[in-house]
């Protein structure tokens, strides 16, 4: 793996993690909220 490819890969992984957490947090919160209502 070249040195120019590594930072790009890190950016992609960070971007995916950012989207994953952004989607995961509201979903978990919503599921938890629904369980409280039941």
N, CA, C and O atoms as a GROMACS GRO file, in nm:
protein
  152
    1UNK      N    1   0.085  -0.120   0.000
    1UNK     CA    2   0.000   0.000   0.000
    1UNK      C    3   0.089   0.125   0.000
    1UNK      O    4   0.178   0.139   0.084
    2UNK      N    5   0.064   0.216  -0.094
    2UNK     CA    6   0.145   0.336  -0.105
    2UNK      C    7   0.105   0.438   0.001
    2UNK      O    8  -0.001   0.427   0.063
    3UNK      N    9   0.191   0.537   0.020
    3UNK     CA   10   0.164   0.638   0.121
    3UNK      C   11   0.048   0.730   0.083
    3UNK      O   12  -0.016   0.788   0.170
    4UNK      N   13   0.022   0.742  -0.048
    4UNK     CA   14  -0.087   0.830  -0.091
    4UNK      C   15  -0.222   0.762  -0.075
    4UNK      O   16  -0.324   0.829  -0.062
    5UNK      N   17  -0.223   0.630  -0.076
    5UNK     CA   18  -0.349   0.558  -0.064
    5UNK      C   19  -0.396   0.551   0.081
    5UNK      O   20  -0.516   0.548   0.108
    6UNK      N   21  -0.302   0.549   0.172
    6UNK     CA   22  -0.337   0.530   0.313
    6UNK      C   23  -0.426   0.642   0.369
    6UNK      O   24  -0.530   0.612   0.429
    7UNK      N   25  -0.390   0.770   0.352
    7UNK     CA   26  -0.477   0.876   0.405
    7UNK      C   27  -0.617   0.871   0.345
    7UNK      O   28  -0.715   0.899   0.413
    8UNK      N   29  -0.625   0.837   0.216
    8UNK     CA   30  -0.756   0.827   0.150
    8UNK      C   31  -0.840   0.719   0.216
    8UNK      O   32  -0.959   0.739   0.239
    9UNK      N   33  -0.778   0.606   0.245
    9UNK     CA   34  -0.849   0.495   0.309
    9UNK      C   35  -0.897   0.536   0.448
    9UNK      O   36  -1.008   0.503   0.489
   10UNK      N   37  -0.812   0.609   0.519
   10UNK     CA   38  -0.849   0.655   0.653
   10UNK      C   39  -0.967   0.751   0.647
   10UNK      O   40  -1.056   0.748   0.732
   11UNK      N   41  -0.967   0.837   0.544
   11UNK     CA   42  -1.078   0.931   0.528
   11UNK      C   43  -1.207   0.857   0.499
   11UNK      O   44  -1.313   0.892   0.552
   12UNK      N   45  -1.199   0.755   0.415
   12UNK     CA   46  -1.317   0.677   0.380
   12UNK      C   47  -1.372   0.606   0.503
   12UNK      O   48  -1.493   0.607   0.526
   13UNK      N   49  -1.284   0.545   0.581
   13UNK     CA   50  -1.325   0.472   0.702
   13UNK      C   51  -1.387   0.570   0.803
   13UNK      O   52  -1.489   0.539   0.865
   14UNK      N   53  -1.325   0.685   0.819
   14UNK     CA   54  -1.376   0.786   0.912
   14UNK      C   55  -1.513   0.836   0.866
   14UNK      O   56  -1.603   0.859   0.947
   15UNK      N   57  -1.527   0.854   0.733
   15UNK     CA   58  -1.654   0.900   0.676
   15UNK      C   59  -1.765   0.799   0.699
   15UNK      O   60  -1.876   0.834   0.736
   16UNK      N   61  -1.732   0.670   0.675
   16UNK     CA   62  -1.829   0.562   0.696
   16UNK      C   63  -1.869   0.553   0.843
   16UNK      O   64  -1.987   0.537   0.875
   17UNK      N   65  -1.770   0.564   0.931
   17UNK     CA   66  -1.798   0.558   1.075
   17UNK      C   67  -1.886   0.674   1.118
   17UNK      O   68  -1.976   0.659   1.202
   18UNK      N   69  -1.860   0.792   1.060
   18UNK     CA   70  -1.938   0.911   1.093
   18UNK      C   71  -2.084   0.891   1.054
   18UNK      O   72  -2.175   0.919   1.133
   19UNK      N   73  -2.106   0.843   0.932
   19UNK     CA   74  -2.243   0.818   0.885
   19UNK      C   75  -2.308   0.709   0.969
   19UNK      O   76  -2.425   0.720   1.006
   20UNK      N   77  -2.231   0.603   1.000
   20UNK     CA   78  -2.284   0.490   1.077
   20UNK      C   79  -2.333   0.536   1.214
   20UNK      O   80  -2.442   0.500   1.256
   21UNK      N   81  -2.251   0.616   1.282
   21UNK     CA   82  -2.291   0.662   1.415
   21UNK      C   83  -2.406   0.761   1.406
   21UNK      O   84  -2.494   0.762   1.492
   22UNK      N   85  -2.405   0.845   1.302
   22UNK     CA   86  -2.513   0.943   1.284
   22UNK      C   87  -2.646   0.873   1.266
   22UNK      O   88  -2.749   0.920   1.315
   23UNK      N   89  -2.644   0.760   1.195
   23UNK     CA   90  -2.768   0.685   1.173
   23UNK      C   91  -2.801   0.595   1.292
   23UNK      O   92  -2.918   0.575   1.325
   24UNK      N   93  -2.697   0.543   1.356
   24UNK     CA   94  -2.718   0.445   1.463
   24UNK      C   95  -2.774   0.509   1.589
   24UNK      O   96  -2.863   0.454   1.653
   25UNK      N   97  -2.721   0.626   1.625
   25UNK     CA   98  -2.763   0.691   1.749
   25UNK      C   99  -2.912   0.723   1.752
   25UNK      O  100  -2.979   0.686   1.849
   26UNK      N  101  -2.970   0.790   1.649
   26UNK     CA  102  -3.114   0.816   1.653
   26UNK      C  103  -3.196   0.688   1.651
   26UNK      O  104  -3.301   0.681   1.715
   27UNK      N  105  -3.150   0.587   1.578
   27UNK     CA  106  -3.223   0.461   1.570
   27UNK      C  107  -3.230   0.393   1.706
   27UNK      O  108  -3.336   0.346   1.748
   28UNK      N  109  -3.116   0.388   1.776
   28UNK     CA  110  -3.113   0.326   1.908
   28UNK      C  111  -3.199   0.407   2.006
   28UNK      O  112  -3.271   0.351   2.088
   29UNK      N  113  -3.189   0.540   1.995
   29UNK     CA  114  -3.268   0.627   2.082
   29UNK      C  115  -3.417   0.609   2.057
   29UNK      O  116  -3.496   0.604   2.152
   30UNK      N  117  -3.455   0.598   1.931
   30UNK     CA  118  -3.595   0.579   1.894
   30UNK      C  119  -3.648   0.445   1.942
   30UNK      O  120  -3.760   0.436   1.993
   31UNK      N  121  -3.566   0.340   1.927
   31UNK     CA  122  -3.606   0.207   1.972
   31UNK      C  123  -3.623   0.205   2.124
   31UNK      O  124  -3.716   0.144   2.177
   32UNK      N  125  -3.531   0.273   2.193
   32UNK     CA  126  -3.537   0.281   2.339
   32UNK      C  127  -3.662   0.357   2.382
   32UNK      O  128  -3.728   0.319   2.479
   33UNK      N  129  -3.694   0.464   2.310
   33UNK     CA  130  -3.812   0.546   2.338
   33UNK      C  131  -3.940   0.467   2.317
   33UNK      O  132  -4.034   0.478   2.395
   34UNK      N  133  -3.943   0.386   2.211
   34UNK     CA  134  -4.060   0.304   2.182
   34UNK      C  135  -4.080   0.198   2.291
   34UNK      O  136  -4.194   0.164   2.326
   35UNK      N  137  -3.970   0.146   2.343
   35UNK     CA  138  -3.980   0.046   2.449
   35UNK      C  139  -4.036   0.109   2.577
   35UNK      O  140  -4.107   0.044   2.653
   36UNK      N  141  -4.003   0.235   2.599
   36UNK     CA  142  -4.054   0.304   2.718
   36UNK      C  143  -4.204   0.328   2.707
   36UNK      O  144  -4.275   0.325   2.807
   37UNK      N  145  -4.252   0.352   2.586
   37UNK     CA  146  -4.394   0.381   2.565
   37UNK      C  147  -4.481   0.258   2.582
   37UNK      O  148  -4.599   0.269   2.616
   38UNK      N  149  -4.426   0.142   2.558
   38UNK     CA  150  -4.507   0.020   2.559
   38UNK      C  151  -4.552  -0.024   2.696
   38UNK      O  152  -4.622  -0.125   2.709
   0.00000   0.00000   0.00000
